[in-house]
Amino acid sequence: MGDIDRLFLRRAVELAHRGLVSTTPNPRVGSIIVRDDQVIGRGWHVRSGEAHAEVNAINDAGGDVVGATVYVSLEPCCHTGLQPPCTESMIRARVARVVGAMTDPDPRVAGQGYQALRDAGIEVDSMELPEACELNAGFAKRVTEGKPLVRIKVGASMDGRTAMASGESRWITSAEARADVQSWRARSCAILTGIGTVLADDPRLDVRDVRFATGGVVRQPLIAVADSRGRTPAKASLFNGGGRVVLFGGSSAPAEHPGTEVVRHEGEQVDLSAVLDWLAAAGCGEVLVEAGPTLTGALFQAELWDEALIYLAPKMLGDAAMPMARLSFEHLAEAFHGDIRSTDTVGGNLRVTLVPNRQRAA
């Protein structure tokens, strides 16, 4: 595989990004078709139930792709779901070569798509391009581990506080930082919050930015509320955002709630690991956590997270203000550790992206 192959694969990944907010529960996929060093077709998967990237690229080429090379950001599927197998479409179209940027982790594919093409006499090359794998990390975790990728968002002052002791918190971070959060909501399959946030802030937790509309419609993520005792008000604003709302409660929570679903767990507290299992089974690959210090701290402490977006505003709220996470450690060796993956300036705020460091300090 040469540099030109990597170039076209990266272009296919760029096309896949066009489905960033709309393909769930399917992966984001882009495809480019090349013949005689000329791009003759481009396509990406737009939303679940509609044509896949490879088929869209073939159609974009007018259906004539005989002898061409198909570059695709994810291994072509070889099973029938809401759409027929992409492998069959490429075999019928008589393409000469397929180059993939990522092996499909779905056990229904997992190399079998490539093999079906080889068995049909099509040349196949593949690699694991980091940007392709990162784009579908949530999908990969869901289909291989039965858990979604959990991304925790926190907006805080420079001294790590998220609200005044009175509960006042609007607004600590800048308008630009809050707009940036909209982009993370839009790509997420679900938003996870806690009853403390619902009662204190009455948030909608919806996607309001029309830039994230697909076909004129903004997809709203599912909203999951950890509410052990079933205290979510029937008129809470999150019911007005247009998305599905599911309440997760303990054994003492009411079995029903007006206008929404209730999932109860054994024991008095919500089982957060079970919540994530449920969300993955519902097709959620990426979950954005927008919660207060109790739920945020519980996820950190239980190591039920994959990434954290911490927006730091150049303010100090003082030691009486609420912390970003309630954590309970007795020894330094037990302390929370993360690795800084990146830092970015967003509207005068600092966005720090953390990933877990499972190694405890010695």
Sequence and secondary structure as in RCSB ss.txt:
>XXXX:A:sequence
MGDIDRLFLRRAVELAHRGLVSTTPNPRVGSIIVRDDQVIGRGWHVRSGEAHAEVNAINDAGGDVVGATVYVSLE
PCCHTGLQPPCTESMIRARVARVVGAMTDPDPRVAGQGYQALRDAGIEVDSMELPEACELNAGFAKRVTEGKPLV
RIKVGASMDGRTAMASGESRWITSAEARADVQSWRARSCAILTGIGTVLADDPRLDVRDVRFATGGVVRQPLIAV
ADSRGRTPAKASLFNGGGRVVLFGGSSAPAEHPGTEVVRHEGEQVDLSAVLDWLAAAGCGEVLVEAGPTLTGALF
QAELWDEALIYLAPKMLGDAAMPMARLSFEHLAEAFHGDIRSTDTVGGNLRVTLVPNRQRAA
>XXXX:A:secstr
  HHHHHHHHHHHHHHGGGTTT TTS   EEEEEETTEEEEEEE  STTS  HHHHHHHHTTT  TT EEEESS 
   S SSS  HHHHHHHHT SEEEESS   STTTTTHHHHHHHHTT EEEE   HHHHHHTHHHHHHHHHS  EE
EEEEEEETTSEEE TTS  TTSS HHHHHHHHHHHHH SEEEEEHHHHHHH        GGGEETTEE   EEEE
E TT    TT GGGGSSS EEEEE TTS S BTTBEEEE SSSS  HHHHHHHHHHTT  EEEEE  HHHHHHHH
HTT  SEEEEEEES    TTSEES     SSGGGS  EEEEEEEEETTEEEEEEEE      
